[in-house]
């Protein structure tokens, strides 16, 4: 017969293990629902992106594509050199947003093919590009340290 203290200790350890496993499962479930994956235009065009979820689209703002709509609506194209995705954004754009510069757009792809962005992040200085964006541009054939040209 086992001592009562040992049985109580095993029950407490087992209960703590179940509680820890449940907490971990809940946290992982919440994180999975809020994760936003990064895709380049060519990856979206190839169908690699889950179009039912929020994603991040990264690339360069294509020259000559920025169009202003009604009020604070803006339309532009994002390219990685191999493919282009049209983006619709309603809001105030970052000060550094301009044609030929790196951009990350958070949002969803609509049934009409537009990427509806709810957040736009622009490159913050001449040397910065997110690692994912650099990798995507390099895969598309852009040299790593080549600066895009701007029409401004």
Order of alpha helices (4+ residues) and beta strands (2+ residues): alpha-beta-alpha-beta-beta-beta-beta-beta-beta-alpha
